[in-house]
Amino acid sequence: MTASEIIKELKAKKYRPIYFLHGEEEYYIDLIGNYIENNVLSEAEKGFNQTVLYGKDTDIITILNNAKRYPMMSEHQVVIVKEAQNIKFGKDKGDKDQDPFAAYIENPLRSTVLVFCYKHGKIDGRLKMFKNIEKNGILFESKKLYDNQVPGWITEHVQEQGVRISPQATALLAEYLGNDLLKISNELEKLMINISKGTEIGTKEIEENIGISKEYNVFEFQNALGKRDVLKANRIVNYFAANKKENPAVVVFATLAGYFSKIFVYHCLKDKSKPAVASALGVNPFFVGDYEIAARNYPQGKTMQIISLLRQYDLKSKGVGSTGNTEEGELMKELVWKILH
């Protein structure tokens, strides 16, 4: 089941006796865990029937003893185990005669909603005891999104709040916040406070509420380079050089490497229709025209040369193969000159 399907089921008051939430992406683990913590029981019921434990301060026997209690004046009790990655689970392939956790999974108490929030990694789903969770409950892996999936996630997340967001604003957020959904969600939550339903979020709103410059950012930088806008590209790189902490060379070089790699992929495509290009590059169809322009400005051979340059300058920014103590800002300026000439 997806996170949305699990939440939908919970809203319908269909509860499973076990939820094991694990994976690298914290956002969905918190989304599901917090919903259960805040909504399954009423405030009056929580006093006697809701227990929150922390993996570093408990063990599996204590957890199971809590799970085996019957609720008081309520249909359910809720036991939530946070930081479950700190718990030692059995290694016996789920032999219920030896492992109390495996035994409980085989026959969980139906009046208990037992939730494990296991972050920063995933369990070995091949182990029998974890496979058995799916018989009576939900085993959910919260996976990190790929970078090219983030813009779509932002658009969908914003639309759920009754607000629209421009492709430029979506791309700007994705470039600067990466694929950490918890971070993106927190920033969007702050943004929504000042946005009315039915309106559209643009780069102006991003700048005013999140603090990302709508003019001096990596997204505008790569766009200026793609169009061979020498004046704008140099203006932005000078701004980056003067504000190194907010625009570290290693991040700028990595972003440009991704951008020129997409230009190279564009050159290799046989089908250059807008849908085909958008799919191959993993971008919003709105931006396909920008890549067409960039591909005209940078033939395939030049694009390969730029990708090679980016690798060299990335290493130089990390102190590999550089002569003397060249400033990051100077490296960026030098690279821009070589890209444009």
C-alpha positions as CSV (number, residue, x, y, z in Angstrom):
1,M,0.0,0.0,0.0
2,T,1.1,3.6,-0.6
3,A,1.2,6.2,2.2
4,S,-2.0,7.8,0.7
5,E,-3.8,4.5,0.7
6,I,-2.8,3.8,4.3
7,I,-4.0,7.3,5.4
8,K,-7.3,6.8,3.5
9,E,-7.9,3.5,5.3
10,L,-7.1,5.0,8.7
11,K,-9.6,7.9,8.0
12,A,-12.2,5.2,7.3
13,K,-11.4,3.9,10.8
14,K,-10.1,0.6,9.5
15,Y,-7.2,-0.2,11.7
16,R,-4.6,-3.0,11.5
17,P,-3.0,-4.5,14.6
18,I,0.6,-3.9,13.3
19,Y,2.1,-1.1,11.3
20,F,5.8,-1.4,10.6
21,L,7.0,1.8,8.9
22,H,10.6,1.7,7.8
23,G,12.9,3.4,5.2
24,E,15.2,6.2,4.3
25,E,12.5,8.9,3.9
26,E,11.3,10.2,7.2
27,Y,8.4,12.2,5.8
28,Y,5.9,9.3,5.2
29,I,6.9,7.5,8.4
30,D,6.0,10.7,10.3
31,L,2.9,11.3,8.2
32,I,1.4,7.9,9.1
33,G,2.8,7.6,12.6
34,N,1.5,11.1,13.6
35,Y,-1.9,10.5,12.0
36,I,-2.3,7.3,14.2
37,E,-1.0,9.1,17.3
38,N,-3.4,12.1,16.8
39,N,-6.5,10.5,15.4
40,V,-7.2,6.9,16.3
41,L,-8.2,7.6,19.9
42,S,-10.1,10.6,21.4
43,E,-8.4,12.8,23.9
44,A,-10.4,11.1,26.7
45,E,-9.3,7.6,25.5
46,K,-5.6,8.5,25.2
47,G,-4.9,8.8,28.9
48,F,-5.5,5.0,29.5
49,N,-5.0,3.6,26.1
50,Q,-2.1,5.3,24.3
51,T,1.5,4.5,24.9
52,V,4.6,6.1,23.2
53,L,7.9,4.3,23.6
54,Y,11.4,5.1,22.3
55,G,13.6,2.4,20.8
56,K,16.7,3.6,22.7
57,D,14.9,3.3,26.1
58,T,13.0,0.1,25.6
59,D,13.2,-3.5,24.3
60,I,11.0,-5.9,22.4
61,I,9.7,-7.6,25.6
62,T,8.5,-4.3,27.1
63,I,6.9,-3.4,23.8
64,L,5.0,-6.7,23.5
65,N,3.9,-6.5,27.2
66,N,2.3,-3.2,26.4
67,A,0.8,-4.5,23.1
68,K,-0.8,-7.5,24.9
69,R,-2.9,-5.3,27.3
70,Y,-6.6,-4.8,26.6
71,P,-8.0,-1.3,26.2
72,M,-9.9,0.4,29.0
73,M,-13.3,1.9,28.0
74,S,-12.3,2.0,24.4
75,E,-12.3,-0.3,21.4
76,H,-8.6,0.1,20.8
77,Q,-5.4,0.9,22.5
78,V,-2.4,2.4,20.6
79,V,1.3,1.6,21.2
80,I,3.7,3.7,19.2
81,V,7.4,2.8,19.1
82,K,9.5,5.7,17.9
83,E,13.2,5.4,16.9
84,A,12.5,1.7,16.4
85,Q,15.8,1.4,14.5
86,N,17.5,1.2,18.0
87,I,15.6,-2.0,18.9
88,K,17.3,-5.4,18.5
89,F,14.9,-7.7,16.6
90,G,15.4,-11.5,16.5
91,K,17.7,-13.1,13.8
92,D,16.1,-16.5,13.8
93,K,14.2,-16.1,10.5
94,G,10.9,-15.7,12.4
95,D,10.8,-19.0,14.4
96,K,7.8,-18.2,16.6
97,D,8.8,-20.9,19.1
98,Q,12.0,-19.0,19.9
99,D,11.2,-15.4,19.1
100,P,8.5,-13.6,21.0
101,F,8.1,-10.9,18.4
102,A,7.6,-13.5,15.6
103,A,5.1,-15.2,17.9
104,Y,3.1,-12.0,18.4
105,I,3.1,-11.3,14.7
106,E,1.5,-14.6,14.1
107,N,-1.4,-13.8,16.5
108,P,-1.5,-10.1,17.3
109,L,-4.1,-8.7,19.7
110,R,-6.8,-7.2,17.4
111,S,-7.7,-4.4,19.8
112,T,-4.1,-3.1,19.8
113,V,-2.7,-0.8,17.1
114,L,1.0,-1.4,17.3
115,V,3.2,1.0,15.3
116,F,6.9,0.8,14.7
117,C,8.6,3.9,13.3
118,Y,12.0,2.7,12.0
119,K,13.9,5.5,10.4
120,H,17.2,6.1,8.5
121,G,17.3,2.7,7.0
122,K,15.3,-0.4,6.2
123,I,14.8,-3.8,7.7
124,D,15.6,-7.0,5.9
125,G,12.3,-7.8,4.3
126,R,13.5,-11.3,3.5
127,L,13.3,-12.3,7.1
128,K,10.3,-14.5,7.7
129,M,9.2,-12.5,10.8
130,F,8.9,-9.3,8.8
131,K,7.3,-11.0,5.8
132,N,4.6,-12.3,8.3
133,I,3.7,-8.7,9.3
134,E,1.9,-8.4,6.0
135,K,-0.5,-11.3,6.9
136,N,-2.0,-9.3,9.8
137,G,-0.8,-5.7,9.3
138,I,1.2,-3.4,7.1
139,L,4.9,-3.4,6.3
140,F,5.5,-0.1,4.6
141,E,8.9,1.1,3.2
142,S,9.3,4.8,2.9
143,K,11.6,5.4,0.0
144,K,13.5,8.5,-1.0
145,L,12.3,10.1,-4.2
146,Y,14.6,10.4,-7.2
147,D,15.5,14.1,-7.9
148,N,13.4,14.1,-11.1
149,Q,10.3,13.0,-9.0
150,V,10.5,15.9,-6.6
151,P,8.9,18.6,-8.8
152,G,5.9,16.4,-9.4
153,W,5.6,15.7,-5.6
154,I,5.7,19.5,-4.9
155,T,3.0,20.2,-7.4
156,E,0.7,17.5,-6.1
157,H,1.4,18.5,-2.4
158,V,0.6,22.1,-3.1
159,Q,-2.6,21.3,-5.1
160,E,-3.9,19.2,-2.1
161,Q,-3.9,22.5,-0.2
162,G,-6.0,24.2,-2.8
163,V,-3.2,26.2,-4.3
164,R,-1.4,26.2,-7.6
165,I,2.4,26.6,-8.2
166,S,4.2,27.7,-11.4
167,P,6.7,25.3,-13.0
168,Q,9.5,27.8,-12.4
169,A,8.7,28.0,-8.7
170,T,8.5,24.2,-8.5
171,A,11.9,23.8,-10.2
172,L,13.4,26.5,-8.0
173,L,12.2,24.7,-4.8
174,A,13.4,21.3,-6.1
175,E,16.9,22.7,-7.0
176,Y,17.4,24.3,-3.6
177,L,15.7,21.9,-1.2
178,G,16.8,18.6,-2.8
179,N,14.7,15.5,-2.2
180,D,14.3,15.8,1.6
181,L,10.4,15.7,1.7
182,L,10.3,16.7,5.4
183,K,12.3,19.8,4.7
184,I,10.3,20.7,1.6
185,S,7.0,20.1,3.5
186,N,8.1,22.3,6.4
187,E,9.0,25.1,4.0
188,L,5.7,24.8,2.1
189,E,3.8,24.8,5.3
190,K,5.4,28.2,6.2
191,L,4.7,29.4,2.8
192,M,1.0,28.4,2.9
193,I,0.4,30.7,5.9
194,N,0.7,33.7,3.6
195,I,-1.0,32.2,0.5
196,S,-4.7,32.3,-0.2
197,K,-6.5,29.3,-1.6
198,G,-7.0,29.4,-5.4
199,T,-3.9,31.6,-6.0
200,E,-0.7,30.5,-7.7
201,I,2.7,30.4,-6.0
202,G,5.4,32.0,-8.2
203,T,9.1,32.7,-7.8
204,K,8.2,36.0,-6.1
205,E,6.3,34.2,-3.3
206,I,9.3,31.8,-2.9
207,E,11.7,34.7,-2.5
208,E,9.5,36.6,-0.1
209,N,8.6,33.6,2.2
210,I,11.4,31.1,1.9
211,G,14.3,33.4,1.2
212,I,15.5,31.9,-2.1
213,S,16.4,34.7,-4.6
214,K,14.2,34.5,-7.7
215,E,17.0,36.1,-9.8
216,Y,20.3,34.8,-8.2
217,N,19.8,31.0,-8.0
218,V,21.2,27.9,-9.7
219,F,18.0,27.4,-11.7
220,E,18.3,30.9,-13.3
221,F,22.0,30.4,-13.6
222,Q,21.7,27.2,-15.7
223,N,18.9,28.9,-17.7
224,A,21.2,31.8,-18.5
225,L,24.0,29.5,-19.6
226,G,21.6,27.5,-21.7
227,K,20.6,30.6,-23.6
228,R,24.1,31.9,-23.7
229,D,23.0,35.0,-21.9
230,V,26.6,36.2,-21.1
231,L,25.6,39.2,-19.1
232,K,23.1,37.4,-16.9
233,A,25.3,34.4,-16.4
234,N,28.2,36.6,-15.3
235,R,26.0,38.7,-13.0
236,I,24.8,35.5,-11.3
237,V,28.2,33.9,-11.0
238,N,29.5,37.1,-9.4
239,Y,26.7,37.0,-6.9
240,F,27.6,33.4,-6.1
241,A,31.2,34.3,-5.7
242,A,30.3,37.0,-3.2
243,N,27.9,34.7,-1.3
244,K,29.8,31.5,-1.1
245,K,28.1,30.1,2.0
246,E,24.7,30.2,0.3
247,N,26.0,29.0,-3.0
248,P,28.9,26.6,-2.5
249,A,30.8,25.7,-5.6
250,V,30.3,21.9,-5.1
251,V,26.5,22.4,-5.2
252,V,26.7,24.7,-8.2
253,F,28.9,22.3,-10.1
254,A,26.8,19.3,-9.3
255,T,23.6,21.0,-10.5
256,L,25.3,22.2,-13.7
257,A,26.6,18.6,-14.3
258,G,23.0,17.3,-14.1
259,Y,21.8,20.1,-16.4
260,F,24.4,19.5,-19.2
261,S,23.9,15.7,-18.9
262,K,20.3,16.3,-19.8
263,I,21.4,18.4,-22.8
264,F,23.6,15.5,-23.9
265,V,20.7,13.0,-23.5
266,Y,18.6,15.4,-25.6
267,H,21.2,15.2,-28.4
268,C,21.0,11.4,-28.3
269,L,17.2,11.2,-28.6
270,K,15.7,10.0,-31.8
271,D,12.2,11.2,-30.8
272,K,12.4,14.9,-30.0
273,S,8.7,15.5,-29.5
274,K,7.8,17.4,-26.3
275,P,6.3,14.3,-24.5
276,A,9.2,12.1,-25.4
277,V,11.8,14.7,-24.3
278,A,10.0,15.5,-21.1
279,S,9.9,11.8,-20.2
280,A,13.5,11.1,-21.2
281,L,14.9,14.1,-19.3
282,G,12.5,13.8,-16.3
283,V,11.4,17.4,-16.6
284,N,8.1,19.3,-16.8
285,P,7.0,19.6,-20.5
286,F,7.0,23.4,-19.8
287,F,10.9,23.3,-19.9
288,V,11.4,21.3,-23.0
289,G,11.7,24.5,-25.1
290,D,14.6,25.6,-22.9
291,Y,16.5,22.4,-23.6
292,E,15.9,22.7,-27.3
293,I,17.5,26.2,-27.2
294,A,20.4,24.9,-25.0
295,A,21.0,22.0,-27.4
296,R,21.2,24.4,-30.4
297,N,23.7,26.6,-28.4
298,Y,25.8,23.6,-27.3
299,P,26.4,20.9,-29.9
300,Q,27.0,17.4,-28.7
301,G,30.8,17.7,-28.8
302,K,30.8,20.9,-26.9
303,T,28.3,19.5,-24.3
304,M,30.7,16.5,-23.7
305,Q,33.6,19.0,-23.3
306,I,31.6,21.0,-20.7
307,I,30.7,17.8,-18.7
308,S,34.4,17.0,-18.6
309,L,35.2,20.5,-17.5
310,L,32.6,20.3,-14.7
311,R,34.2,17.1,-13.4
312,Q,37.6,18.8,-13.4
313,Y,36.3,21.9,-11.6
314,D,34.4,19.9,-9.1
315,L,37.6,18.1,-8.1
316,K,39.4,21.4,-8.0
317,S,36.8,22.9,-5.6
318,K,37.5,19.9,-3.3
319,G,41.3,20.6,-3.5
320,V,42.2,17.9,-6.0
321,G,44.5,18.8,-8.8
322,S,44.4,22.6,-8.1
323,T,47.4,24.7,-7.9
324,G,47.6,27.1,-5.0
325,N,44.6,28.2,-3.0
326,T,42.2,29.2,-5.7
327,E,39.0,30.7,-4.3
328,E,35.7,28.9,-5.1
329,G,34.4,32.1,-6.6
330,E,37.3,32.3,-9.0
331,L,36.8,28.7,-10.0
332,M,33.2,29.3,-10.8
333,K,34.0,32.5,-12.8
334,E,36.7,30.6,-14.7
335,L,34.4,27.7,-15.5
336,V,31.7,30.1,-16.8
337,W,34.2,31.7,-19.2
338,K,35.2,28.3,-20.6
339,I,31.6,27.2,-21.0
340,L,30.6,30.3,-22.9
341,H,33.7,30.4,-25.1
